[in-house]
Amino acid sequence: MNGFYRFLTELQEFTFFNIDIFRGSLSFIKYRDDTLREMYLIGTKAFWVVVFGGLFVGIILATETGHSLEKFGATTIIGRTVLLGMIRELGPVITGLLLAARTGAKNTSELGSMSISEQIDALRAFGTDPIQRLVVPRTVAALVMFLPLTLIADVSGIIGGFFITTTVFHIDLSFSFNSALKYLFLKDLLVGFIKPLFIAYSIASISCYFGLKTKLGTVELGKNTINAVVLSSIAVLVIDLIFTKVVWEVM
């Protein structure tokens, strides 16, 4: 029972934390320099990680799908599988998991270190809301940069997948691409563009929450960093599941 009550307390605190983020959501205008700095750290610094992550996933997807379909003589639909798979599912998910580890760990460790060294208390003493000063810029930066990074992962994965389709399974590139586009609908693009926003917010809010709640020292900071990365990764998969259910049952 103690664990259940602790879970409810944690959930309540996290809910109030998110309410505070929404209340101070416009503070990124005031702290635009911090927001731009976070955008640079999230976007530019993660560029090659996302490129190679998406590229390898696309290659793996095309290879596994191709060898499975080859048994049935259906290798002509490899391109369609790669295109739809990257845009609807794998692009946002892979980018989310990569940034949950990279950006999530960064946010938690930075804010946790500031909390341990009493810099957060110093901000409050000077009348500055740490959520508006530290959390909102990180959240806005994640929301802005996550979609471009997802598009980069999509393109990288599609390039890698079509490279395998052409060189290994000897399917004409233009045929694969044109046939794949015939099965790409508006709902696929909407899912591919909206899903990253929810993933970005979940990663930013979870990681910042665990950073600010760190009080007792480096041991707790290590535990909270692990918790932030794990829960952010789970949130990515849960959001993907919800969108998948919505697409197939509602849209």
One Martini backbone bead per residue (centre of mass of N, CA, C, O) as a GRO file, in nm:
protein
  251
    1MET     BB    1   0.055   0.064  -0.018
    2ASN     BB    2   0.292   0.258  -0.009
    3GLY     BB    3   0.347   0.244  -0.314
    4PHE     BB    4   0.072   0.354  -0.405
    5TYR     BB    5   0.085   0.628  -0.257
    6ARG     BB    6   0.347   0.716  -0.391
    7PHE     BB    7   0.234   0.718  -0.676
    8LEU     BB    8   0.008   0.928  -0.628
    9THR     BB    9   0.195   1.154  -0.536
   10GLU     BB   10   0.367   1.165  -0.791
   11LEU     BB   11   0.131   1.222  -0.985
   12GLN     BB   12   0.044   1.486  -0.857
   13GLU     BB   13   0.310   1.641  -0.889
   14PHE     BB   14   0.326   1.610  -1.200
   15THR     BB   15   0.063   1.757  -1.262
   16PHE     BB   16   0.140   2.031  -1.134
   17PHE     BB   17   0.390   2.069  -1.307
   18ASN     BB   18   0.235   2.089  -1.580
   19ILE     BB   19   0.062   2.330  -1.503
   20ASP     BB   20   0.302   2.524  -1.468
   21ILE     BB   21   0.395   2.510  -1.759
   22PHE     BB   22   0.136   2.627  -1.888
   23ARG     BB   23   0.133   2.895  -1.730
   24GLY     BB   24   0.453   2.951  -1.838
   25SER     BB   25   0.469   2.924  -2.162
   26LEU     BB   26   0.547   3.242  -2.235
   27SER     BB   27   0.843   3.270  -2.107
   28PHE     BB   28   1.023   3.217  -2.364
   29ILE     BB   29   1.032   3.513  -2.451
   30LYS     BB   30   1.201   3.616  -2.214
   31TYR     BB   31   1.391   3.335  -2.260
   32ARG     BB   32   1.514   3.316  -2.561
   33ASP     BB   33   1.814   3.247  -2.526
   34ASP     BB   34   1.765   2.976  -2.385
   35THR     BB   35   1.594   2.853  -2.607
   36LEU     BB   36   1.807   2.866  -2.834
   37ARG     BB   37   2.019   2.697  -2.690
   38GLU     BB   38   1.843   2.440  -2.666
   39MET     BB   39   1.794   2.405  -2.968
   40TYR     BB   40   2.089   2.356  -3.036
   41LEU     BB   41   2.137   2.110  -2.848
   42ILE     BB   42   1.904   1.933  -2.962
   43GLY     BB   43   1.952   1.963  -3.273
   44THR     BB   44   2.250   1.990  -3.373
   45LYS     BB   45   2.380   1.772  -3.175
   46ALA     BB   46   2.164   1.538  -3.294
   47PHE     BB   47   2.190   1.493  -3.598
   48TRP     BB   48   2.379   1.237  -3.640
   49VAL     BB   49   2.225   1.046  -3.463
   50VAL     BB   50   1.964   1.051  -3.636
   51VAL     BB   51   2.076   0.976  -3.908
   52PHE     BB   52   2.198   0.695  -3.829
   53GLY     BB   53   1.952   0.578  -3.696
   54GLY     BB   54   1.763   0.593  -3.945
   55LEU     BB   55   1.942   0.443  -4.149
   56PHE     BB   56   1.963   0.166  -4.000
   57VAL     BB   57   1.661   0.113  -3.977
   58GLY     BB   58   1.602   0.112  -4.282
   59ILE     BB   59   1.791  -0.121  -4.353
   60ILE     BB   60   1.667  -0.333  -4.166
   61LEU     BB   61   1.377  -0.321  -4.270
   62ALA     BB   62   1.440  -0.400  -4.567
   63THR     BB   63   1.585  -0.666  -4.512
   64GLU     BB   64   1.369  -0.819  -4.349
   65THR     BB   65   1.133  -0.776  -4.545
   66GLY     BB   66   1.262  -0.887  -4.804
   67HIS     BB   67   1.320  -1.183  -4.707
   68SER     BB   68   1.021  -1.243  -4.645
   69LEU     BB   69   0.894  -1.163  -4.933
   70GLU     BB   70   1.067  -1.348  -5.120
   71LYS     BB   71   0.902  -1.615  -5.064
   72PHE     BB   72   0.634  -1.464  -5.221
   73GLY     BB   73   0.708  -1.253  -5.448
   74ALA     BB   74   0.693  -0.939  -5.277
   75THR     BB   75   0.932  -0.714  -5.323
   76THR     BB   76   0.767  -0.460  -5.438
   77ILE     BB   77   0.672  -0.371  -5.121
   78ILE     BB   78   0.916  -0.256  -4.968
   79GLY     BB   79   0.893   0.050  -5.013
   80ARG     BB   80   0.621   0.083  -4.872
   81THR     BB   81   0.712  -0.017  -4.594
   82VAL     BB   82   0.931   0.193  -4.545
   83LEU     BB   83   0.774   0.455  -4.576
   84LEU     BB   84   0.544   0.398  -4.368
   85GLY     BB   85   0.719   0.306  -4.129
   86MET     BB   86   0.880   0.571  -4.090
   87ILE     BB   87   0.650   0.786  -4.072
   88ARG     BB   88   0.452   0.640  -3.856
   89GLU     BB   89   0.679   0.494  -3.660
   90LEU     BB   90   1.005   0.483  -3.657
   91GLY     BB   91   1.084   0.776  -3.663
   92PRO     BB   92   0.957   0.880  -3.393
   93VAL     BB   93   1.063   0.651  -3.207
   94ILE     BB   94   1.368   0.668  -3.251
   95THR     BB   95   1.394   0.965  -3.181
   96GLY     BB   96   1.275   0.940  -2.897
   97LEU     BB   97   1.482   0.738  -2.779
   98LEU     BB   98   1.735   0.905  -2.833
   99LEU     BB   99   1.631   1.167  -2.675
  100ALA     BB  100   1.577   1.035  -2.404
  101ALA     BB  101   1.879   0.979  -2.356
  102ARG     BB  102   2.001   1.258  -2.422
  103THR     BB  103   1.803   1.490  -2.325
  104GLY     BB  104   1.700   1.366  -2.065
  105ALA     BB  105   1.974   1.339  -1.919
  106LYS     BB  106   2.051   1.635  -1.940
  107ASN     BB  107   1.820   1.765  -1.783
  108THR     BB  108   1.848   1.608  -1.517
  109SER     BB  109   2.148   1.671  -1.454
  110GLU     BB  110   2.135   1.978  -1.457
  111LEU     BB  111   1.899   2.028  -1.255
  112GLY     BB  112   2.012   1.849  -1.029
  113SER     BB  113   2.274   2.009  -0.983
  114MET     BB  114   2.131   2.277  -0.915
  115SER     BB  115   1.975   2.167  -0.670
  116ILE     BB  116   2.215   2.068  -0.497
  117SER     BB  117   2.363   2.368  -0.520
  118GLU     BB  118   2.116   2.583  -0.476
  119GLN     BB  119   2.023   2.740  -0.741
  120ILE     BB  120   1.716   2.719  -0.720
  121ASP     BB  121   1.689   2.874  -0.451
  122ALA     BB  122   1.817   3.134  -0.562
  123LEU     BB  123   1.601   3.199  -0.769
  124ARG     BB  124   1.369   3.226  -0.564
  125ALA     BB  125   1.503   3.454  -0.393
  126PHE     BB  126   1.492   3.646  -0.669
  127GLY     BB  127   1.196   3.581  -0.805
  128THR     BB  128   1.240   3.312  -0.974
  129ASP     BB  129   1.100   3.086  -1.183
  130PRO     BB  130   1.224   2.776  -1.262
  131ILE     BB  131   1.020   2.692  -1.475
  132GLN     BB  132   1.041   2.945  -1.658
  133ARG     BB  133   1.366   2.945  -1.675
  134LEU     BB  134   1.418   2.612  -1.733
  135VAL     BB  135   1.171   2.443  -1.851
  136VAL     BB  136   1.030   2.594  -2.084
  137PRO     BB  137   1.270   2.620  -2.282
  138ARG     BB  138   1.307   2.308  -2.308
  139THR     BB  139   1.023   2.245  -2.411
  140VAL     BB  140   1.012   2.428  -2.660
  141ALA     BB  141   1.264   2.315  -2.796
  142ALA     BB  142   1.152   2.029  -2.830
  143LEU     BB  143   0.900   2.103  -3.001
  144VAL     BB  144   1.060   2.239  -3.236
  145MET     BB  145   1.297   2.007  -3.296
  146PHE     BB  146   1.160   1.725  -3.326
  147LEU     BB  147   1.037   1.734  -3.608
  148PRO     BB  148   1.293   1.772  -3.782
  149LEU     BB  149   1.431   1.516  -3.670
  150THR     BB  150   1.216   1.321  -3.774
  151LEU     BB  151   1.248   1.390  -4.074
  152ILE     BB  152   1.541   1.301  -4.087
  153ALA     BB  153   1.488   1.007  -4.009
  154ASP     BB  154   1.300   0.944  -4.239
  155VAL     BB  155   1.491   1.004  -4.475
  156SER     BB  156   1.720   0.816  -4.390
  157GLY     BB  157   1.550   0.554  -4.389
  158ILE     BB  158   1.455   0.568  -4.683
  159ILE     BB  159   1.730   0.566  -4.814
  160GLY     BB  160   1.828   0.298  -4.691
  161GLY     BB  161   1.590   0.122  -4.793
  162PHE     BB  162   1.619   0.186  -5.104
  163PHE     BB  163   1.905   0.085  -5.131
  164ILE     BB  164   1.837  -0.211  -5.070
  165THR     BB  165   1.615  -0.249  -5.281
  166THR     BB  166   1.811  -0.196  -5.526
  167THR     BB  167   2.084  -0.369  -5.458
  168VAL     BB  168   1.958  -0.646  -5.342
  169PHE     BB  169   1.649  -0.669  -5.494
  170HIS     BB  170   1.625  -0.523  -5.775
  171ILE     BB  171   1.451  -0.255  -5.754
  172ASP     BB  172   1.318  -0.004  -5.893
  173LEU     BB  173   1.321   0.309  -5.774
  174SER     BB  174   1.077   0.449  -5.912
  175PHE     BB  175   0.877   0.223  -5.858
  176SER     BB  176   0.892   0.216  -5.550
  177PHE     BB  177   0.820   0.513  -5.498
  178ASN     BB  178   0.550   0.536  -5.654
  179SER     BB  179   0.403   0.299  -5.510
  180ALA     BB  180   0.429   0.419  -5.223
  181LEU     BB  181   0.272   0.691  -5.269
  182LYS     BB  182  -0.014   0.558  -5.317
  183TYR     BB  183  -0.010   0.476  -4.982
  184LEU     BB  184   0.002   0.784  -4.907
  185PHE     BB  185  -0.165   0.955  -4.661
  186LEU     BB  186  -0.277   1.207  -4.467
  187LYS     BB  187  -0.280   1.045  -4.197
  188ASP     BB  188   0.020   0.973  -4.203
  189LEU     BB  189   0.125   1.265  -4.183
  190LEU     BB  190  -0.020   1.348  -3.925
  191VAL     BB  191   0.108   1.139  -3.743
  192GLY     BB  192   0.410   1.218  -3.814
  193PHE     BB  193   0.361   1.526  -3.695
  194ILE     BB  194   0.215   1.487  -3.407
  195LYS     BB  195   0.361   1.274  -3.237
  196PRO     BB  196   0.632   1.434  -3.173
  197LEU     BB  197   0.503   1.641  -2.978
  198PHE     BB  198   0.427   1.443  -2.750
  199ILE     BB  199   0.707   1.325  -2.713
  200ALA     BB  200   0.858   1.584  -2.646
  201TYR     BB  201   0.698   1.663  -2.394
  202SER     BB  202   0.745   1.410  -2.226
  203ILE     BB  203   1.053   1.428  -2.209
  204ALA     BB  204   1.077   1.712  -2.085
  205SER     BB  205   0.895   1.680  -1.832
  206ILE     BB  206   1.023   1.430  -1.701
  207SER     BB  207   1.321   1.526  -1.684
  208CYS     BB  208   1.268   1.792  -1.525
  209TYR     BB  209   1.128   1.672  -1.282
  210PHE     BB  210   1.367   1.490  -1.183
  211GLY     BB  211   1.565   1.722  -1.151
  212LEU     BB  212   1.407   1.905  -0.936
  213LYS     BB  213   1.371   1.654  -0.718
  214THR     BB  214   1.660   1.681  -0.651
  215LYS     BB  215   1.840   1.676  -0.312
  216LEU     BB  216   2.064   1.444  -0.183
  217GLY     BB  217   2.250   1.393  -0.442
  218THR     BB  218   2.428   1.190  -0.658
  219VAL     BB  219   2.269   0.932  -0.614
  220GLU     BB  220   1.990   1.050  -0.682
  221LEU     BB  221   2.068   1.157  -0.959
  222GLY     BB  222   2.120   0.883  -1.088
  223LYS     BB  223   1.836   0.766  -1.041
  224ASN     BB  224   1.675   0.995  -1.187
  225THR     BB  225   1.805   0.960  -1.462
  226ILE     BB  226   1.712   0.674  -1.509
  227ASN     BB  227   1.408   0.727  -1.470
  228ALA     BB  228   1.379   0.933  -1.699
  229VAL     BB  229   1.466   0.751  -1.935
  230VAL     BB  230   1.270   0.518  -1.892
  231LEU     BB  231   0.997   0.680  -1.887
  232SER     BB  232   1.038   0.817  -2.160
  233SER     BB  233   1.047   0.556  -2.326
  234ILE     BB  234   0.769   0.455  -2.242
  235ALA     BB  235   0.613   0.704  -2.344
  236VAL     BB  236   0.677   0.663  -2.640
  237LEU     BB  237   0.530   0.386  -2.666
  238VAL     BB  238   0.251   0.475  -2.566
  239ILE     BB  239   0.200   0.693  -2.777
  240ASP     BB  240   0.224   0.503  -3.017
  241LEU     BB  241  -0.013   0.320  -2.937
  242ILE     BB  242  -0.236   0.533  -2.937
  243PHE     BB  243  -0.204   0.621  -3.233
  244THR     BB  244  -0.255   0.345  -3.357
  245LYS     BB  245  -0.543   0.311  -3.252
  246VAL     BB  246  -0.660   0.567  -3.379
  247VAL     BB  247  -0.599   0.509  -3.677
  248TRP     BB  248  -0.754   0.220  -3.694
  249GLU     BB  249  -1.041   0.317  -3.533
  250VAL     BB  250  -1.098   0.628  -3.642
  251MET     BB  251  -0.955   0.721  -3.928
   0.00000   0.00000   0.00000
